[in-house]
Amino acid sequence: MTDKLNQTPFMKAVGEIARNSVEVISTAELAAKLAEQRPLRIKFGADPTAPDLHLGHTVTLRKLRDFQQMGHTVIFLVGDFTAMIGDPTGRSAVRKPLSAEEIRINAQTYQQQVAKVLDLSRTEIRFNSEWMNQVDTRKLIEIAAKLSVARILERDDFEKRFAEQEPLFLHELLYPVIQGYDSVALNADVELGGTDQKFNMLVGRDLQRAYGMAPQVVITMPLLEGLDGIRKMSKSYGNYVSLTDSPRDMFGKIMSIPDKLTQRYYELLTDQTPEQIAAINSAQHPMEAKKLLAHLIVTQYHGEAAADAARTYFERKFQRREVPDDIPVFKLDQSVWVCELMKQLRFASSTSEARRLLGQGAVRVDGHTVTDVNFRFVPGQHRILEVGKRRIARIAT
């Protein structure tokens, strides 16, 4: 059977699906499922730990869209129940669980945001509280009995904390069990997730087998580095580009990535082919290649007109150092301490933050860097206050 599959169009489809992925467990199983020629159920879960999805999430969302274009059904699973546990993945300490109200607020925007990438007519948006709220103690014991403690402790972060005698709580051990049971409840054929979710997804395979089901294929996707170029993109690290960012902010943030990430962003976040990316890199100056990248990404989420405007704004403000005409105007009838003005404009949340920004050279008045913490802004004499790259105001009397 395997030899026959290797010579069918199904293995070609597997190759297309595997592009830009890290691992497919397994390609033979995926080809066999595709050979059934029915719409497969493709699962992707996200705990609503923050109200916004970011570009890191879209690496997997874009792969889900590929499945949709092949005629398959995507299940976008909002982990409202598991969010109350707190995913311990990659944690050296206990993750603070969210309240039901925090989860509700965060989950509200997810459907609107995934619609920027997925075809909602081929998407089931589900919440794992649908079945987990019905699981009583007897049922939970039944599920837990399908896995050994040794199996759960194979997870790297659990094993490390256990070896270092760091606290490891029972509810954390249940997290991969419940995430795995989601695959049973949804009858998932395939589950996608970042490489950090591999163990949890493999638990889904184990539980499906234990319940007499065909195990889901697991596809791990790369973790996108954030704006710092070091750590994975995450709201926790503040190095993210949100899908709800304005076109200007999205464009500006992408322009701030290290040059070494430009090709990786092209590969994971755009529809450019490897040949097109190679041509861009060989023909374009790194700055121009990055501007084209930012334009392509902003176009995906806000449209071409918004991307054109964002590029124009960036070039005027950051390359030609022009002051845009549409910046906010703040009325001031007397001189004011620059730290106080920054707080009034909400360019700094406190005096200490304002002082820190001055010390970092992040404050400019009429294009000149100001580091004097005693500086006073005099209306009529001074006109423009800039803090960082994106906070700018015109001062008028």
PADREN-66229 format. One line per 2 residues: number of its first residue (from 1); their letters; for each residue x, y, z negated of C-alpha. Coordinates in Angstrom, 2 decimals. Example, Ala and Ser with C-alpha at 12.3 -4.5 7.8 and 13.67 -1.06 7.14 Angstrom:
// residues 2
1> as> 12.30/-4.50/-7.80 ~ 13.67/-1.06/-7.14
This chain:
// residues 397
1> mt> 0.00/0.00/0.00 ~ 2.83/2.41/-0.89
3> dk> 4.59/1.81/2.44 ~ 1.40/2.57/4.32
5> ln> 0.86/5.76/2.35 ~ 4.39/6.94/3.10
7> qt> 3.53/6.92/6.80 ~ 0.22/8.72/6.55
9> pf> -0.68/12.42/6.60 ~ -1.24/12.15/2.85
11> mk> 2.48/12.16/2.10 ~ 2.82/15.28/4.24
13> av> 0.12/16.90/2.09 ~ 2.02/15.80/-1.02
15> ge> 5.11/17.56/0.33 ~ 3.14/20.77/0.84
17> ia> 1.69/20.55/-2.67 ~ 5.10/19.84/-4.19
19> rn> 6.66/22.96/-2.65 ~ 7.91/25.30/-5.40
21> sv> 6.90/22.82/-8.09 ~ 9.40/21.33/-10.54
23> ev> 8.07/17.77/-10.80 ~ 5.17/15.63/-9.58
25> is> 4.30/12.60/-11.72 ~ 3.95/10.83/-9.44
27> ta> 4.00/11.52/-5.70 ~ 2.78/7.99/-4.93
29> el> -0.20/8.41/-7.26 ~ -1.01/11.80/-5.72
31> aa> -0.88/10.34/-2.21 ~ -3.18/7.51/-3.31
33> kl> -5.69/9.97/-4.75 ~ -5.58/12.09/-1.59
35> ae> -6.14/8.92/0.46 ~ -9.52/8.49/-1.25
37> qr> -10.59/11.50/0.85 ~ -12.85/13.01/-1.79
39> pl> -12.63/16.38/-3.54 ~ -10.18/15.89/-6.40
41> ri> -10.68/17.57/-9.78 ~ -7.67/19.79/-10.46
43> kf> -7.29/21.00/-14.04 ~ -5.45/24.03/-15.38
45> ga> -5.88/25.24/-18.95 ~ -5.08/28.57/-20.56
47> dp> -5.64/29.48/-24.19 ~ -7.08/33.01/-24.48
49> ta> -4.33/34.24/-26.82 ~ -4.31/37.63/-25.06
51> pd> -6.93/39.50/-22.99 ~ -4.80/39.70/-19.84
53> lh> -3.34/37.14/-17.49 ~ 0.03/38.05/-15.97
55> lg> 2.08/37.23/-12.89 ~ 3.62/34.26/-14.68
57> ht> 0.17/32.63/-14.76 ~ -0.26/33.19/-11.03
59> vt> 2.59/30.81/-10.18 ~ 0.22/27.99/-11.14
61> lr> -2.94/29.78/-9.99 ~ -1.49/30.09/-6.50
63> kl> -0.80/26.34/-6.42 ~ -4.41/25.76/-7.51
65> rd> -5.50/27.92/-4.59 ~ -3.52/25.62/-2.27
67> fq> -5.60/22.71/-3.57 ~ -8.79/24.69/-2.97
69> qm> -7.78/25.38/0.61 ~ -7.46/21.61/1.04
71> gh> -11.06/21.20/-0.12 ~ -10.52/20.23/-3.76
73> tv> -12.23/21.54/-6.90 ~ -10.30/23.57/-9.45
75> if> -11.24/23.49/-13.12 ~ -10.01/26.60/-14.92
77> lv> -10.21/25.55/-18.55 ~ -10.38/28.28/-21.16
79> gd> -8.99/26.73/-24.32 ~ -11.21/28.57/-26.76
81> ft> -11.19/25.62/-29.18 ~ -7.45/24.92/-28.95
83> am> -6.69/28.64/-29.37 ~ -8.10/28.36/-32.88
85> ig> -5.37/25.80/-33.58 ~ -2.54/27.74/-31.96
87> dp> -0.33/26.08/-29.34 ~ 2.95/25.08/-31.07
89> tg> 4.79/24.69/-27.75 ~ 8.29/26.11/-27.99
91> rs> 7.70/27.38/-31.51 ~ 10.14/27.02/-34.38
93> av> 7.45/28.16/-36.80 ~ 3.67/27.85/-37.14
95> rk> 1.73/29.89/-34.58 ~ -0.97/32.05/-36.11
97> pl> -4.43/30.77/-35.06 ~ -6.86/33.27/-33.57
99> sa> -10.29/34.04/-34.93 ~ -13.40/33.16/-32.94
101> ee> -14.04/36.88/-32.29 ~ -10.49/37.46/-30.99
103> ir> -10.86/34.48/-28.69 ~ -14.24/35.66/-27.41
105> in> -12.90/39.12/-26.57 ~ -9.79/37.75/-24.87
107> aq> -11.72/35.20/-22.80 ~ -14.21/37.74/-21.45
109> ty> -11.88/39.06/-18.76 ~ -10.49/35.72/-17.59
111> qq> -13.13/35.00/-14.93 ~ -12.67/38.41/-13.33
113> qv> -8.89/38.01/-13.34 ~ -8.73/34.47/-11.90
115> ak> -11.03/35.65/-9.11 ~ -8.08/37.73/-7.87
117> vl> -6.38/34.44/-6.89 ~ -8.93/31.62/-6.83
119> dl> -12.08/31.08/-4.80 ~ -14.73/31.08/-7.52
121> sr> -17.13/29.11/-5.31 ~ -14.70/26.19/-5.65
123> te> -13.83/26.82/-9.28 ~ -15.42/25.43/-12.42
125> ir> -14.74/27.71/-15.38 ~ -15.09/25.60/-18.50
127> fn> -14.46/26.02/-22.24 ~ -13.14/23.12/-24.28
129> se> -15.43/24.06/-27.14 ~ -18.20/22.52/-24.96
131> wm> -17.14/19.03/-26.05 ~ -14.85/19.64/-29.00
133> nq> -17.64/21.31/-30.99 ~ -19.50/18.02/-30.62
135> vd> -16.58/15.89/-31.86 ~ -17.24/14.80/-35.44
137> tr> -14.67/13.29/-37.83 ~ -15.40/9.73/-36.67
139> kl> -14.84/10.67/-33.02 ~ -11.65/12.61/-33.84
141> ie> -10.26/9.55/-35.64 ~ -11.15/7.42/-32.61
143> ia> -9.24/9.79/-30.30 ~ -6.26/10.05/-32.65
145> ak> -6.07/6.26/-32.90 ~ -5.17/6.11/-29.20
147> ls> -1.73/7.64/-29.84 ~ 1.06/6.77/-32.25
149> va> 2.80/9.29/-34.50 ~ 6.09/8.25/-32.89
151> ri> 4.68/9.26/-29.48 ~ 3.66/12.70/-30.74
153> le> 7.03/13.24/-32.42 ~ 8.76/12.66/-29.09
155> rd> 7.92/16.25/-28.31 ~ 11.14/18.26/-28.49
157> df> 9.95/21.11/-30.69 ~ 8.23/18.72/-33.13
159> ek> 11.30/16.49/-33.27 ~ 13.58/19.48/-33.91
161> rf> 11.43/20.93/-36.68 ~ 11.08/17.52/-38.31
163> ae> 14.85/16.94/-38.19 ~ 15.52/20.39/-39.64
165> qe> 12.92/19.83/-42.37 ~ 10.91/22.81/-41.16
167> pl> 7.18/22.72/-41.94 ~ 5.22/20.69/-39.40
169> fl> 1.50/20.68/-40.08 ~ -1.09/18.10/-39.18
171> he> -3.23/20.53/-37.16 ~ -0.20/21.21/-34.90
173> ll> 0.18/17.49/-34.22 ~ -3.45/17.46/-33.13
175> yp> -2.92/20.15/-30.48 ~ -1.49/17.88/-27.73
177> vi> -4.08/15.22/-28.66 ~ -6.95/17.64/-28.10
179> qg> -5.42/19.11/-24.93 ~ -4.99/15.57/-23.66
181> yd> -8.59/14.70/-24.51 ~ -9.70/17.65/-22.38
183> sv> -8.51/15.65/-19.37 ~ -10.70/12.74/-20.46
185> al> -13.73/14.99/-20.93 ~ -13.22/16.64/-17.54
187> na> -12.28/13.44/-15.68 ~ -9.29/15.30/-14.25
189> dv> -7.46/13.83/-11.26 ~ -4.55/16.27/-11.43
191> el> -3.33/18.67/-14.09 ~ -1.02/21.61/-13.43
193> gg> 0.96/23.62/-15.94 ~ 4.32/25.15/-16.70
195> td> 7.29/22.97/-17.52 ~ 6.75/23.77/-21.19
197> qk> 3.39/21.96/-21.01 ~ 4.76/18.68/-19.60
199> fn> 4.44/16.71/-22.84 ~ 0.85/17.84/-23.46
201> ml> -0.14/16.91/-19.90 ~ 1.50/13.49/-20.21
203> vg> -0.57/12.91/-23.36 ~ -3.58/13.49/-21.11
205> rd> -2.39/10.61/-18.92 ~ -1.97/8.39/-22.00
207> lq> -5.47/9.13/-23.28 ~ -7.09/8.61/-19.87
209> ra> -5.47/5.17/-19.67 ~ -6.63/4.41/-23.21
211> yg> -10.21/5.26/-22.17 ~ -10.00/3.04/-19.06
213> ma> -9.61/5.91/-16.60 ~ -7.11/6.39/-13.77
215> pq> -4.36/8.63/-15.17 ~ -4.15/12.18/-13.90
217> vv> -1.23/13.26/-11.75 ~ 0.90/15.83/-13.59
219> it> 2.47/18.70/-11.66 ~ 4.84/20.98/-13.55
221> mp> 5.43/24.49/-12.23 ~ 8.44/26.71/-12.92
223> ll> 8.27/29.33/-15.65 ~ 8.62/32.78/-14.12
225> eg> 11.29/34.94/-15.70 ~ 9.99/38.25/-17.00
227> ld> 11.14/41.78/-16.29 ~ 14.22/41.31/-18.48
229> gi> 15.42/38.54/-16.17 ~ 16.15/36.25/-19.11
231> rk> 13.11/34.96/-20.97 ~ 9.90/33.60/-19.46
233> ms> 7.27/36.21/-18.69 ~ 5.15/36.63/-21.80
235> ks> 3.08/39.27/-23.53 ~ 4.86/38.27/-26.72
237> yg> 8.15/39.42/-25.22 ~ 6.73/42.56/-23.59
239> ny> 8.36/41.60/-20.27 ~ 5.20/40.96/-18.26
241> vs> 3.22/42.37/-15.34 ~ -0.48/42.10/-16.12
243> lt> -3.07/41.38/-13.43 ~ -5.00/44.33/-14.87
245> ds> -2.09/46.78/-14.53 ~ -2.76/49.78/-12.31
247> pr> -1.20/49.69/-8.83 ~ 1.40/52.26/-9.89
249> dm> 2.36/50.36/-13.04 ~ 2.46/47.04/-11.22
251> fg> 4.66/48.47/-8.46 ~ 6.97/50.23/-10.93
253> ki> 7.37/47.18/-13.15 ~ 8.28/44.95/-10.21
255> ms> 10.86/47.52/-9.10 ~ 12.45/47.22/-12.55
257> ip> 13.33/43.51/-12.23 ~ 17.03/42.60/-11.85
259> dk> 18.06/42.19/-8.21 ~ 18.92/38.54/-8.86
261> lt> 15.20/37.81/-9.40 ~ 13.95/39.32/-6.14
263> qr> 14.20/36.10/-4.10 ~ 12.61/34.02/-6.88
265> yy> 9.67/36.45/-7.08 ~ 9.29/36.24/-3.29
267> el> 9.22/32.43/-3.48 ~ 6.80/32.10/-6.39
269> lt> 4.54/35.14/-6.02 ~ 4.10/35.73/-2.28
271> dq> 3.03/33.81/0.83 ~ 6.32/34.49/2.63
273> tp> 7.94/31.39/4.14 ~ 11.55/30.47/3.30
275> eq> 12.52/31.67/6.79 ~ 10.79/35.02/6.30
277> ia> 12.43/35.48/2.89 ~ 15.86/34.71/4.34
279> ai> 15.26/37.24/7.14 ~ 14.23/39.92/4.63
281> ns> 17.30/39.31/2.49 ~ 19.66/39.47/5.47
283> aq> 18.10/42.54/7.10 ~ 17.05/44.69/4.15
285> hp> 18.98/46.65/1.55 ~ 18.20/45.15/-1.92
287> me> 16.16/48.23/-2.85 ~ 14.09/48.00/0.33
289> ak> 13.61/44.25/-0.12 ~ 12.34/44.87/-3.63
291> kl> 9.97/47.63/-2.48 ~ 8.53/45.27/0.14
293> la> 8.12/42.63/-2.59 ~ 6.30/45.10/-4.85
295> hl> 4.10/46.19/-1.94 ~ 3.15/42.59/-1.11
297> iv> 2.25/41.79/-4.72 ~ 0.25/44.99/-5.31
299> tq> -1.61/44.36/-2.05 ~ -2.70/40.93/-3.32
301> yh> -4.36/42.35/-6.43 ~ -5.38/45.89/-5.45
303> ge> -5.44/46.07/-1.64 ~ -3.11/47.54/0.95
305> aa> -4.23/51.17/0.54 ~ -3.49/51.06/-3.20
307> ad> -0.10/49.45/-2.49 ~ 0.74/52.18/0.04
309> aa> -0.16/54.87/-2.51 ~ 1.86/53.14/-5.25
311> rt> 4.91/52.93/-3.00 ~ 4.60/56.60/-2.07
313> yf> 4.28/57.55/-5.76 ~ 7.34/55.48/-6.66
315> er> 9.48/56.97/-3.89 ~ 8.48/60.53/-4.76
317> kf> 8.89/60.21/-8.51 ~ 11.82/57.84/-8.90
319> qr> 13.82/58.19/-5.69 ~ 13.30/61.83/-4.72
321> re> 12.62/62.90/-8.34 ~ 9.58/64.92/-7.25
323> vp> 6.82/65.69/-9.72 ~ 3.53/64.18/-8.48
325> dd> 0.63/66.60/-8.01 ~ -1.87/64.44/-9.88
327> ip> -0.11/64.09/-13.23 ~ -2.08/65.06/-16.36
329> vf> -1.98/68.73/-17.34 ~ -1.71/69.52/-21.05
331> kl> -2.60/73.02/-22.30 ~ -0.25/74.58/-24.84
333> dq> -0.31/78.18/-26.11 ~ 2.73/78.14/-28.40
335> sv> 6.04/76.38/-28.76 ~ 5.99/72.96/-30.38
337> wv> 8.55/70.51/-31.71 ~ 9.22/67.97/-28.97
339> ce> 8.56/65.00/-31.29 ~ 5.16/66.43/-32.21
341> lm> 4.35/67.05/-28.54 ~ 5.24/63.45/-27.69
343> kq> 2.85/62.24/-30.38 ~ 0.06/64.56/-29.21
345> lr> 0.45/63.23/-25.66 ~ 0.58/59.66/-26.99
347> fa> 3.98/59.23/-25.40 ~ 5.18/58.10/-28.83
349> ss> 3.16/56.48/-31.60 ~ 5.14/58.06/-34.45
351> ts> 7.83/60.58/-35.25 ~ 10.34/57.78/-35.78
353> ea> 9.60/56.36/-32.32 ~ 9.93/59.86/-30.80
355> rr> 13.32/60.29/-32.46 ~ 14.39/56.88/-31.20
357> ll> 13.39/57.76/-27.63 ~ 15.37/60.98/-27.83
359> gq> 18.40/59.09/-29.10 ~ 18.09/56.63/-26.19
361> ga> 18.11/59.44/-23.64 ~ 14.60/58.55/-22.52
363> vr> 13.20/62.10/-22.82 ~ 13.51/64.68/-20.04
365> vd> 12.28/68.26/-19.84 ~ 12.11/69.72/-16.34
367> gh> 14.37/66.93/-15.13 ~ 17.07/67.42/-17.78
369> tv> 17.73/64.82/-20.49 ~ 17.02/66.05/-24.02
371> td> 18.63/64.36/-27.04 ~ 18.37/67.16/-29.61
373> vn> 15.80/66.06/-32.23 ~ 15.20/69.75/-33.07
375> fr> 14.31/70.74/-29.50 ~ 11.17/72.86/-29.14
377> fv> 9.06/72.85/-25.99 ~ 8.18/76.42/-24.99
379> pg> 5.21/76.82/-22.61 ~ 6.03/79.09/-19.70
381> qh> 9.72/78.40/-20.15 ~ 9.32/74.61/-19.88
383> ri> 6.88/72.84/-17.57 ~ 7.38/69.05/-17.30
385> le> 7.85/66.45/-20.04 ~ 8.88/62.90/-19.08
387> vg> 9.35/59.98/-21.44 ~ 10.74/56.79/-19.93
389> kr> 9.85/55.99/-16.35 ~ 6.07/56.16/-16.44
391> ri> 4.99/58.78/-18.98 ~ 4.88/62.27/-17.51
393> ar> 2.82/65.41/-18.20 ~ 2.69/68.95/-16.88
395> ia> 2.47/71.62/-19.59 ~ 0.53/74.80/-18.82
397> t> -0.48/77.81/-20.90
